[in-house]
Amino acid sequence: MKVLPDALQDFFTPRTTRSQRVFSPWEGPVITTSNPGFDLDAVVRCRVEEEDALDAYDPFGQSPLSSPPSTPCISRVPSPNADPLTEPPPSTPATLHPTDASTSQTHSKSRNNRKRKRRETKAEHNSSLHQDVPPRLRSKHTHATEPLVTAFDIDDAPHASSGYIGLVEESWKREHTLDELTGPKFNFRHYGWQGRVATPIVDQQGRVIAVLAGHPDDPDWDSVHNEAAEALETLRPKCKLAQEQRKHRRGRFGALSYGISYGGGQTHPQNLHHNDANTSVPLTLVNCIAFMRLAAFGSSAFATWAPRTFAYYATHLHALLLHDASLIRNWLSSIFAAATFNFGPRTCCFRHTDSGNLPFGWCVITALGNFNPQRGGHLVLWDLKLVIDFPPSSSILIPSAILSHSNTKIGKGERRYSFTQYSAGGLFRWVDYGFRSSEEYRASLQGEELIRAEEECAARWSMGLDMFSTLDELRTST
């Protein structure tokens, strides 16, 4: 039996009145838990791990750089044990009327302290994009399982000469089945992933080039997935999509993107806009509790498995937002500039690359819906010759600008949606070029400056390769 520390012994000792009557606030029957398997130590350890996970990112803090939209979410009220998604607003202090000089000085000092605290908080939030994953959390995931080893060398991945985007690959515009891909024609390896335990994918040099991130160890996560899937299904009929938004190089399904973008003819970075009929749809989704949590998890997984690349994203996004106050992030909890909601109802991508993204950057893909992941909806990584089970509610991170990827067919009557987060490579170029377009930047250069600019482009890919961590690095850094 455990013994109380000496400092607490007197606290629990019954007291005696002057009439020698013994009393104690602790009198009464002892209530014993009826669950013989209850382990208080295990519960405490679990809660500590959960707090560490929350410390890895702050999805609920307020940022001076942007503010979230105000459209309410269509999803239901979260369960009592779900994570809170907003802090309660600070209470307004009652007006105080000083009665003497000392009271006035006290109040003046308090006001100064509050101002100082606000300045400190603002400075802290200005650097909040730099996310430090607690060592205990990183160790938990990087030691959870053995890596999926491939013969691929990411040094050989195709990319544009600038190092800011990938190369455009023509879409195959056809779907494949699991049996077809694992058969003699393609001879791909099938990896039966359960969608829970994080599994890194490494290249022949041992660098982590992708990760099957899974989902948080949260018993309520199924409800998060269900809310997200239901939101997409409910809003799908409300989308007024043009032909090119329903049949495109990635597949035959409706999709809407939202967030900060630069490319495709844009003269400067800006928030993506839609026609009046579609504006409310993505705005509703970014305010949905389920998508807030999905976005936060994806960003946290990115920081865990690619800390140097994450820091590169953070530095550039921070500079971009400080330079242009009109740009608004989708979620304060996510490092990614934009997101795409794929409404399905049968979201199965053709083979493609997302060439507009940073070539050494990562994107997060989250599978949603109701389908059998052992028979369909797999993630196909063509360059790695892998077919991976991709269960609903789980997330996978890949460098989508350089790895060709697709999905296998799902069964009749099944539903599959997906949600992706990413950052356009043009955003990084815009920041590096002094918030100018490539044309404006090059027009300002002469002689040796042009030579140095070409050398920087050639060196950028090597710099990006150095940002990939080896599994040994990640494990020893904890």
TABEL-V211027 format. One line per field, one symbol per residue. ss: DSSP state (h for helix, s for strand, l for the rest). psi: psi as a letter, one per 30 degrees, with the letter a starting at -180 (. if undefined). burial: b if it has 24 or more other C-alpha atoms within 12 Angstrom, else e. A space follows every 10 residues. Layout:
BEGIN
ss->???
psi->???
burial->???
END
This chain:
BEGIN
ss->lllllhhhhh hhllssllll lsslllllll lllllllllh hhhhhhhhhh hhhhhlllll llsllsllll llllllllll llllllllll llllllllll hhhhhhhhhh hhhhhhhhhh hhhhhhllll llllhhhhhh hhlllllssl lllhhhllll llllllllll lllllslhhh hhllllllss slllllllss ssllllssss ssssllllll hhhhhhhhhh hhhhhhllll llhhhhlsll sllsssssss slllllllls sllllhhhhh hhhhhhllhh hhhhhhhhhh hhhhhlhhhh hhhhhhhhhh hhhlllllll lllllllsss sssslsllll lsllllslll llssssssss llllllllss shhhlsssll llllssssll llllssssll llllssssss sslshhhhhh hhlllllhhh hhhllllhhh hhhhhhhhhh hhhhhhllls hhhhhhll
psi->kkkkleffee egkklklfgg kklkfgllkk kkkfjfgkje eeeeeeeeee eeeeffliff lkkfflkllg klkfllkllf glkkfkkkkk kkklkkjkfl eeeeeeeeee eeeeeeeeee eeeeefgffj jjkkeeeeee efgellljkl gkjfegkkll ffgflakkkk kfhlllleee efafeehlkk jikfgekkjl klafggkjfl kjfbllijfg feeeeeeeee eeeefeffki klefffjaff ailkkklkak ljlhfkflkl kkllleefef efeeeffkee feeeeeeeee eeeefieeee eeeeeeeeee eeejffkkke kffkfkfllk jjfbgijjkl kllifflkeg lllkkkklaj ljffflglkj jeffhkjkki lkflkkklif ffjklallkl lkflkkllkk klkkffeeee eeghhlleee eefflkcfee eeeeeeeefe eeeeeffkkl eeeeeff.
burial->eeeeeeeeee eeeeeeeeee eeeeeeeeee eeeeeeeeee eeeeeeeebe eebbbbbbbb bbbbbbebee eebbbeebee eebebeeeee eeeeeeeeee eeeeeeeeee eeeeeeeeee eeeebbbbbb bbbbebbbbb bbbeeebbbb ebebeebbbb ebbbbbbebe eeeebbbbee beeeeeebbb bbbbbbbbbb bbbeebbbbb bbbbbbbeee bbbbbbbbbb bbbebbeebe beeebbebbb bbbbbbbbbb bbbeeeebbb bbeeeeebbb bbbbbbbbbb bbbbbbbbbb bbbbbbbbbb bbbbbbbbbb beeeeebbbb bbbbbbbbbb bbbbbbbbbb bbbbbbbbbb bbbbbbbbbb bbbbbbbbbb bbbbbbbbbb bbbbbbbbbb bbbbbbbbbb eeeebbbbbb bbbbbbbbbb bbbebbbbee eeeeeeeeee eebeeebeeb bbebbbbbbb beebbeee
END
